[in-house]
Amino acid sequence: KKGDKIIVHSSLSSIGYVKGGAKAVCEAFMEVVGKDGLVMMPSFNHRKIFIDNPSAYYSPLETLTINGAIPDTFWRMKGVYRSLNPTHAFAVWGKNAKNFVKEHHKGLTMGKGSPLYLLEKAGGKIILIDTPTANTFHHVVEMTNNVPCLGKRTEEYPVKLPSGEIVKVRTWSFRQSSCPITDKVAYLSYMKKKKMIKEGKIGNADVLVIDMKTCRKVIEKFIKGEIKGYSGCKKCSIKPWTVPQ
């Protein structure tokens, strides 16, 4: 509704035919939340641009996102700001949008002070358009709880600033193997059973709407071993991966 602050993960093909395509979807979200609201989308390259390419750099004005047609359209639109994190940038539009991304390269990719963390503090909501496993916010909960499987500022990559200068910027490291709680979204099934999620449709796509603060409380129960069948992070042996960077 008007004034909402949202992070959108999306699949355009799942919606079906949309007149105006991905741009129309972006504009629809902007129209719904209005000038007092905020729309954020992932703008990631997942470090794939750097694999076996020593001349590669991330540029907020050039680098494609591999999160789908909607977010790859969104970051190019007027009034949208994009952060300088080299692997997991965010793009944002709306009230005070720039404040959510301007310091991203100086701090934690998904932790305290990151765009998603700031969105949570602002009362944000998660919108999953036929993308149940894509809820990036669960990594914010992990990192603010100091899970041992994610590196905080452990990798470094070239970033081309809008001025043309190339600088080195640090980002996080992902884990060696998938997490049974977050990567496999066990917490979403729990939340559905407890009726903590609003479910609906956009076109042919199943849509989930989740309050970020509620989502945090549930994930923290899982990672602390308070949910039956899940031992939590203390007994987990998964570590961060190691890459040349």
PyMOL commands that set and color helices and strands:
alter all, ss='L'
color gray80, all
select helices_A, chain A and resi 12-15+21-33+48-50+69-74+97-101+104-106+115-121+137-144+186-193+212-223
alter helices_A, ss='H'
color red, helices_A
select strands_A, chain A and resi 5-10+38-44+81-82+88-94+125-129+151-160+166-173+198-202+205-211
alter strands_A, ss='S'
color yellow, strands_A
deselect
rebuild
show_as cartoon
